[in-house]
């Protein structure tokens, strides 16, 4: 009798359609904005941006008032997101391309010893696509097609013009082949994202969609600029138009999910890779970080505290503001928990699974610190306090962020024991990290200078 039941059970399992098995795993979409400021989304009560589609994701999902990037610049921030680990663990502390390297064998990028999210999900049977900016190293070993993404449409650099067909320096690729793109680049990324979703509607898919908007150069479509003609500041007007184009592409992605009845089974993450860079002199992109102090490049809140949300109607509470600190390293373990799979052996993640908190099964995690080390600067945060050491400042500064989000009142002298505790914790963490393997700063990249080496080689 037992034998018969066993045979029937196996037979029933065997005839389950493949589509039903695939449907058990959620689709994953991770969307990045580039240099978008904390104040540059409508759901943060901005009064001049137009971000209805991003705001819809926040309203129908969970959004983080204290969501953090892993670095105040693009490359290392994205490396932390993609690996779920502090990028300092593998020496990715500065943007790729820096000429100063620890030795001649260093290749700026995520080393092969690190498993990125695309590789992890591809091993689970997911269709994978990287559509947008790749700022993870120019060596062939680091090309998205060689790191877990079967499809790539974008550029291998830190920035790009938005009108690539008229640029002599256009670097756009489809997979590894150069191409000329006629559309405004943000629109092209949205188009390609929609195409990938439609082609994989019956299979679990992972779409990594890192826009280069609203990173400079400040270039917008005339019809989008017209929408913000009332904004007097030209730079801000252009940035708002670029932002609106990105939001429109995000809307196309969401509408496609709705048309294919995939919304409930898709986990969407939206995040900015670092804080905004308001116009100062001739640089910046006119983004705003209000009410935060600091900007891109700084470990003050304005450089690392960013718009950040998760949307998954099937699991995540709607219109849910989360105030405890979370970080981009939490995306990887949260995605894995959503798929029901375990971390690959040897890949120890630094992030935490946020799902129990977003489903309101658990309250804020206790006893957790977040750490940053970016060349001349470092910082550590627990639930209430932040200790930050800035370049050119002799002593670290202490802020009670739950009461002083704008970092206006340095209370280090009033609370020396908290300073001591957090500094010791940072030092313990930092000692476990790798020294920067390359940098734009000679002090941090060692003595091997690629440019000097090239000159020596060219001289023969």
C-alpha positions in Angstrom: 0.0 0.0 0.0 2.8 2.4 0.9 4.5 1.5 -2.4 1.4 2.4 -4.4 0.9 5.7 -2.7 4.6 6.5 -3.4 4.2 5.8 -7.1 1.1 7.9 -7.3 2.9 10.8 -5.6 5.8 10.6 -8.0 3.4 10.5 -11.0 1.4 13.5 -9.8 4.6 15.5 -9.3 5.9 14.5 -12.7 3.0 15.9 -14.6 3.1 19.4 -13.0 3.5 21.8 -15.9 6.9 23.5 -16.1 5.1 26.9 -16.2 3.6 26.1 -12.8 7.0 25.4 -11.3 8.4 28.6 -12.8 5.5 30.6 -11.4 6.5 29.6 -7.9 9.6 31.8 -8.1 9.0 35.5 -8.3 10.4 37.7 -11.0 13.0 40.2 -9.8 13.5 43.7 -11.1 16.2 46.0 -9.6 16.0 49.6 -10.9 18.7 52.1 -10.2 18.7 55.9 -10.6 22.1 57.6 -10.9 22.9 60.6 -8.6 19.2 61.1 -7.6 18.9 63.2 -4.5 17.0 62.3 -1.4 14.5 65.0 -2.1 14.0 64.1 -5.8 11.0 61.9 -5.5 7.4 62.9 -5.0 6.9 60.5 -2.1 9.5 62.4 -0.1 7.2 65.5 -0.4 9.2 67.1 -3.2 7.1 69.9 -4.8 8.8 70.2 -8.2 9.5 66.7 -9.4 7.2 64.6 -11.6 7.6 60.9 -10.5 4.1 59.4 -10.5 5.3 55.9 -11.4 8.0 55.8 -8.7 5.5 57.2 -6.3 3.1 54.5 -7.2 5.7 51.8 -6.3 6.2 53.5 -2.9 2.4 53.8 -2.2 1.8 50.2 -3.0 5.0 48.9 -1.3 7.4 49.7 1.5 9.7 52.7 1.3 12.8 53.4 3.5 13.2 56.8 5.1 16.8 55.7 6.1 17.8 53.8 3.0 21.6 53.9 2.4 23.9 53.5 -0.6 27.2 51.6 0.1 29.4 54.5 -1.1 29.0 58.1 -2.1 30.0 57.4 -5.7 28.7 55.1 -8.4 31.1 52.2 -8.9 31.7 50.9 -5.4 28.1 51.6 -4.4 26.9 49.3 -7.2 29.5 46.7 -6.4 28.0 46.4 -2.9 24.5 46.2 -4.3 25.4 43.4 -6.7 27.3 41.3 -4.3 25.4 41.8 -1.0 28.8 42.4 0.6 30.7 45.4 1.7 32.7 46.2 -1.5 35.7 47.0 0.8 36.0 43.3 1.4 37.4 42.9 -2.1 39.2 46.2 -2.5 36.5 48.0 -4.6 36.7 51.3 -2.7 37.0 53.8 -5.6 35.5 54.1 -9.1 37.1 51.8 -11.7 39.6 53.5 -14.0 41.7 55.0 -11.4 45.4 54.8 -12.6 46.9 53.9 -9.2 46.9 50.2 -8.5 48.4 48.0 -5.8 50.3 46.0 -8.4 50.4 45.2 -12.1 48.0 42.3 -11.8 45.1 44.3 -10.4 42.0 44.6 -12.6 39.5 47.1 -11.4 36.2 45.3 -11.0 34.3 42.7 -9.0 36.7 39.8 -8.8 35.6 36.4 -10.0 35.8 35.1 -6.4 32.7 37.2 -5.6 29.3 35.9 -6.8 27.0 38.7 -8.1 23.2 38.6 -8.1 23.0 37.8 -11.8 25.2 34.8 -11.4 23.3 33.6 -8.4 19.9 33.9 -10.1 21.1 32.5 -13.4 22.2 29.4 -11.5 18.6 29.1 -10.3 17.2 29.0 -13.8 16.4 32.7 -14.2 16.6 34.5 -17.5 18.9 37.5 -16.8 19.3 40.9 -18.4 21.4 44.0 -17.6 20.0 47.0 -19.3 21.7 50.3 -18.7 24.9 51.6 -17.1 27.8 49.3 -16.3 30.4 50.9 -14.1 32.0 47.7 -12.8 35.2 47.6 -14.7 36.3 47.6 -18.4 38.2 44.4 -18.5 36.6 41.6 -20.5 36.4 39.4 -17.4 33.9 41.9 -16.0 31.6 42.3 -18.9 27.9 41.6 -17.9 27.7 38.7 -20.5 30.6 37.1 -18.6 29.1 37.7 -15.1 25.7 36.0 -15.1 23.8 38.2 -17.6 22.8 36.5 -20.8 21.6 39.8 -22.2 23.3 43.2 -22.1 22.2 46.5 -23.6 24.1 49.6 -22.3 27.5 51.1 -21.9 30.7 50.2 -20.1 31.6 53.4 -18.3 30.7 55.8 -15.6 28.7 58.2 -17.8 27.3 58.6 -21.3 25.6 61.1 -23.5 21.9 60.6 -23.9 22.0 61.1 -27.6 24.5 58.4 -28.6 23.8 58.5 -32.3 25.3 62.1 -32.6 28.2 61.5 -30.2 31.7 60.7 -31.6 32.4 59.0 -28.2 29.2 56.8 -28.1 30.0 53.5 -26.5 26.7 51.7 -26.5 26.7 47.9 -26.9 24.2 45.1 -27.4 25.9 42.3 -25.7 29.5 42.8 -26.8 28.7 44.4 -30.2 28.8 48.2 -30.6 25.6 49.8 -31.9 24.1 53.1 -32.9 21.0 54.0 -31.0 18.6 56.6 -32.4 16.4 57.1 -29.4 17.0 59.2 -26.3 19.0 56.8 -24.2 16.6 56.7 -21.2 13.7 55.8 -23.6 15.9 53.1 -25.2 16.6 51.5 -21.9 12.8 51.4 -21.1 12.1 49.9 -24.6 14.7 47.2 -24.1 13.4 46.4 -20.6 9.9 46.0 -21.9 11.1 43.7 -24.7 13.0 41.5 -22.3 9.9 41.2 -20.0 7.6 40.2 -22.8 10.0 37.6 -24.1 10.3 36.0 -20.7 6.8 36.4 -19.4 6.4 32.6 -18.9 9.8 32.1 -17.2 11.2 33.6 -14.0 13.4 36.5 -14.9 15.8 38.9 -13.4 16.0 42.4 -14.9 18.8 44.7 -13.6 17.9 48.2 -14.9 20.5 50.7 -13.9 19.6 54.0 -15.6 22.3 56.7 -16.1 19.7 59.3 -15.4 20.0 61.7 -13.7 23.8 61.7 -13.9 25.3 64.3 -16.2 25.6 65.5 -18.9 22.4 67.5 -18.5 20.5 66.5 -21.6 16.8 66.2 -22.0 14.2 65.9 -24.7 12.5 69.2 -25.8 9.0 67.9 -25.0 10.1 66.9 -21.5 11.8 70.3 -21.0 8.6 72.0 -22.0 6.8 70.3 -19.1 9.0 72.1 -16.7 9.1 75.5 -18.4 8.0 77.1 -15.2 11.2 76.2 -13.4 13.5 79.2 -13.7 16.8 77.4 -13.0 17.9 75.9 -16.3 20.0 73.1 -14.8 17.2 72.1 -12.4 14.7 72.3 -15.2 16.8 69.9 -17.3 17.4 67.5 -14.5 13.6 67.4 -13.8 13.0 66.6 -17.4 15.6 63.8 -17.4 14.0 62.4 -14.2 10.6 62.5 -15.8 11.8 60.5 -18.7 13.2 57.9 -16.4 10.0 57.8 -14.4 8.1 57.3 -17.7 10.3 54.3 -18.6 9.6 52.8 -15.2 5.9 53.3 -15.9 6.3 51.4 -19.1 7.9 48.5 -17.3 5.2 48.5 -14.6 2.4 48.7 -17.2 3.9 45.8 -19.1 3.8 43.7 -15.9 0.2 44.6 -15.5 -0.7 43.6 -19.0 1.0 40.3 -18.6 -0.6 39.7 -15.1 2.9 39.6 -13.5 2.7 42.4 -10.9 1.8 40.2 -8.0 4.6 37.8 -8.7 7.3 40.4 -9.2 9.6 41.9 -6.6 10.7 45.4 -7.6 13.5 47.3 -6.0 14.1 51.0 -6.7 17.2 52.7 -5.4 19.6 55.6 -6.1 23.3 54.6 -6.2 24.4 57.6 -4.2 23.2 61.0 -3.1 22.6 63.9 -5.5 25.1 66.6 -6.6 23.6 70.1 -6.5 25.1 72.6 -8.9 28.3 74.2 -7.5 30.4 76.1 -9.9 30.4 74.2 -13.2 29.8 70.7 -11.8 26.7 68.9 -10.5 23.4 67.8 -11.9 21.0 70.1 -9.9 19.6 67.3 -7.8 18.5 68.0 -4.2 19.2 66.2 -0.9 17.0 68.3 1.3 16.9 68.1 4.4 20.2 66.3 4.4 23.7 67.8 4.7 26.3 66.9 2.2 26.2 65.6 -1.4 27.7 62.9 -3.7 31.3 62.2 -2.7 30.7 62.8 1.0 29.8 60.4 3.8 27.5 62.9 5.3 23.8 61.9 4.9 23.4 63.8 1.6 26.0 61.5 0.0 24.7 58.1 1.0 21.1 58.4 2.2 18.9 57.9 -0.9 15.4 57.1 -2.2 15.0 53.4 -1.7 11.8 51.2 -1.9 10.6 47.6 -2.5 7.3 46.6 -4.1 5.8 43.1 -4.1 2.0 43.0 -3.6 2.1 39.3 -2.9 4.3 39.7 0.2 5.2 43.3 1.1 2.9 45.6 3.1 1.5 48.5 1.1 2.1 52.2 1.9 4.5 51.1 4.6 7.2 53.6 5.7 10.2 51.9 7.3 12.3 54.1 9.5 15.1 51.7 10.7 18.3 51.9 8.7 18.6 49.6 5.7 21.3 49.4 2.9 21.8 48.2 -0.6 23.7 45.1 0.7 20.3 44.0 2.0 18.9 43.5 -1.6 20.8 40.3 -2.3 19.7 38.3 0.7 16.1 39.7 0.4 15.9 38.6 -3.2 17.3 35.1 -2.3 14.7 34.8 0.5 12.0 35.7 -2.0 13.2 32.9 -4.4 13.3 30.4 -1.5 17.0 29.6 -2.2 20.1 29.6 -0.2 23.3 31.6 -0.6 26.0 29.8 -2.7 28.6 28.1 -0.6 31.5 30.4 0.4 29.5 33.5 -0.5 29.0 35.1 2.9 26.6 38.1 2.7 26.8 41.2 4.8 23.2 42.2 4.2 20.1 40.9 5.9 16.8 39.6 4.6 14.3 42.4 4.9 11.2 40.4 4.1 10.2 39.5 7.7 10.3 43.2 8.5 8.4 44.3 5.3 5.7 41.7 5.9 5.5 43.1 9.5 6.3 39.7 11.0 9.3 41.3 12.9 10.1 44.7 14.2 13.3 46.6 13.6 16.5 44.5 13.7 18.4 45.0 17.0 22.1 45.5 17.4 22.9 46.1 13.8 25.5 48.6 12.5 26.2 49.8 9.0 29.7 50.8 8.0 31.3 52.9 5.2 34.9 53.5 4.3 35.6 55.7 1.3 39.3 56.7 1.0 39.8 59.7 3.3 36.4 59.2 5.0 34.7 56.7 7.2 31.4 56.3 9.0 29.4 53.9 11.2 25.7 54.0 12.0 23.5 52.1 14.5 19.8 52.7 14.9 20.1 56.2 16.3 23.7 57.4 16.2 26.1 58.1 13.4 29.9 58.7 13.8 31.6 60.1 10.8 35.2 61.1 10.1 35.5 63.5 7.1 38.5 64.4 5.0 40.5 67.3 6.6 38.7 67.0 10.0 40.8 65.9 12.9 38.2 64.3 15.1 35.1 62.2 14.1 31.7 63.9 14.5 28.8 62.3 16.3 25.1 62.9 15.3 21.9 61.7 16.8 20.2 61.1 13.5 16.8 60.1 14.9 16.6 63.7 16.2 19.0 65.5 13.9 18.6 64.2 10.3 20.3 67.3 8.9 23.5 66.7 11.0 23.6 70.2 12.4 24.6 69.4 15.9 27.9 67.5 16.5 27.5 66.0 20.0 30.8 64.1 20.2 31.9 66.1 23.3 28.6 65.4 25.1 28.7 61.6 24.5 32.4 60.5 24.5 31.4 56.9 25.4 29.2 56.6 22.3 32.1 58.0 20.2 34.5 55.4 21.7 32.1 52.5 21.2 31.3 53.3 17.6 34.9 54.1 16.7 36.1 50.8 18.2 33.4 49.0 16.2 34.4 50.7 13.0 38.1 49.9 13.6 37.3 46.2 14.2 35.2 46.1 11.0 37.8 48.1 9.0 40.6 45.7 10.0 38.8 42.9 8.3 38.5 44.7 5.0 40.9 44.7 2.1 43.0 47.8 1.3 41.8 49.6 -1.8 43.1 47.7 -4.9 43.0 50.8 -7.1 42.1 54.4 -6.8 42.2 57.9 -8.4 44.2 58.8 -5.3 47.9 57.7 -5.2 47.8 57.4 -1.5 45.2 54.6 -1.7 46.1 52.8 -4.9 49.6 51.8 -4.0 52.7 52.7 -6.0 51.9 51.0 -9.3 50.7 53.7 -11.8 49.2 52.4 -15.0 49.8 55.6 -17.0 53.5 55.7 -16.0 53.8 52.0 -16.9 52.3 52.7 -20.3 54.8 55.5 -21.0 57.7 53.2 -20.1 56.3 50.5 -22.4 55.8 53.0 -25.2 59.4 54.3 -24.9 60.5 50.7 -25.4 
